[in-house]
Amino acid sequence: METDILMTVSQLPEALKQEVLHYAEFLAEKHKNTLVPDNPEKKRRAGTMKGMFVLPLPDDFDEPLEEFKEYMG
């Protein structure tokens, strides 16, 4: 995508290149809170799963679920 954009813009006269730049800056400012990098580094936060699991696990934890008995049969 970037290559296509650069090739297209490179063929424009200088005045239009300036307009493209202004428009790109306008879009970046307008959407600055919603823009996400292509490869965002997700940082882990401690405690986000607190209360999701109960320890110790129940004795039947490894037993097949009722819903899957017909597939296991």
TAVEN-V86574 format. One line per field, one symbol per residue. ss: DSSP state (~ for helix, > for strand, _ for the rest). phi: phi as a letter, one per 20 degrees, with the letter a starting at -180 (. if undefined). A space follows every 50 residues. Layout:
# TAVEN-V86574
ss: ???
phi: ???
This chain:
# TAVEN-V86574
ss: _~~~~~~~~~___~~~~~~~~~~~~~~~~~____________________ _______________~~~~~~~_
phi: .fffffffffeefgffffffffffffffffdfedfcfgcfeeefdfnfdg necddffffegefffgfdgfeef
